[in-house]
Every structure is written in structure tokens, then in C-alpha cells.
Amino acid sequence: MVRNKTYNNVVNTLLHIAEKYYGIQTTSVGDVFKIDLQKNTKFPLLHINPVNVTTGDATLTYNFQFFVMS
């Protein structure tokens, strides 16, 4: 049986990994230009920026940019 990962599954997995990592205090997802630095005052901050999704015959390839700010 093939188990597909949806966009939300991938993002939630990445957020869970970041939350468990002791060096990251805050995580966020979305457009990098919409990061609310006034709201997210705890640094280091990991921001996940979705770039695109490429489809294949039986695959989805998700591309992300990661920003770590301290």
C-alpha cells in the first residue's frame, strides 16, 4: 500500500521536528515577507517558506526554503 503525504502532512512533520529541536524557539510557515517579527519575539526562529510542488506520474515533490533567524 502506498501512503501519500499531503502538503499539510509534510508541513506538520517539519513543524514537529522544529518544535522538538532545542535550538529553535519559534516556528512559522508561509510567505517570508509576511513574517511578523513584532509578534515572534523568541529567537532563534525557523521559518518554512513553501516554494512549489512538482507532479510526476506517481509522485509529488514539495520544495521549501528554510530560514533560521537569530
Secondary structure, 3 states (H helix, E strand, C coil): CCCCCCHHHHHHHHHHHHHHCCCCCEEEECCHHHCCCCCCCCCCEEEEEEEEEEECCCCEEEEEEEEEEC
